[in-house]
């Protein structure tokens, strides 16, 4: 009886809130259910009441921005970088560093094909190595690739007849198969084309490739090489951000370490260091022009390029309004880094019949190259010695 009284009293208190959504028939039916089955009716009321409260809270706190964020968060987990348009993906990959591209290339096969393409690595190659890499370096890279591919080919051996020949061929085939499997595993792991700009970049960056270039003031600025530039083979050391250079002198190689970037350049001309450069600027040279001149100690040495200027004749006072030096067939070459009384200070060459001139005492002067770019002139001036050389 007590349980019936408590249930009936609670129903009376809550009846006003339930009369509106229910019809009269539903209310009477609810009364009968409550009287007969109070536990079952409670199972219906409690979820309905909780749902109505939650729906009211959701309506009050509803925000379109929050809904959009929820949708974005739900869909973001399914988003893939390769779903982007090609232009958007290229813009992202172009902003990655070389190490970032290498990391992205290891994600999947599709990204590896994109991140190892030449169009992405060409800009990195120009930005870091463009001032040092020339046509000679590219030709040597091609020779390096060809020699590497030849070394990977199995060596051919002479055939031997008989049982020993059969056994030797059998073992050689087993060894060749094992080598081929190792090579194929390395190829699958790297999947990097040998003749690609990325491979060339990484070969230079990792110090695996020696490339031809030129070094200013070789042998750590030795007095005998001040304001000169000599051919060398260079190797990059990423740990110190410097270079090592190999010079070839009379068949012997000397090595110089810790060469900084400002002392290196790509060869200015394609002429080999042991060949006389054919000058095409002799008729245009006039006093004050900046030049580079080939010079070597004797005919057994290679040429180096030495910085100088076109000077005036001794009888000319240098007045541009009356100077006639540029009309003379003889050109005065002046090297102002040397003392005025030095035998290396001045020399002359023929404008019309230019060829190697000199002797065993003063050395031999070869081709002449006119410097037209202010950048090159500023580099030479930046290497100027603190005092004149005797």
Helices and strands as residue ranges (DSSP letters): H 2-19, H 24-36, H 38-60, H 64-76, G 81-83, H 86-94, H 98-105, H 109-115, H 118-129, H 135-152, H 162-190, H 197-205, E 211-216, H 218-221, G 223-225, E 228-237, E 242-249, E 252-259, G 261-263, E 264-265, G 282-284, E 290-296, E 304-311, G 325-327, E 330-334, E 346-350, E 357-359, E 363-370, H 374-382
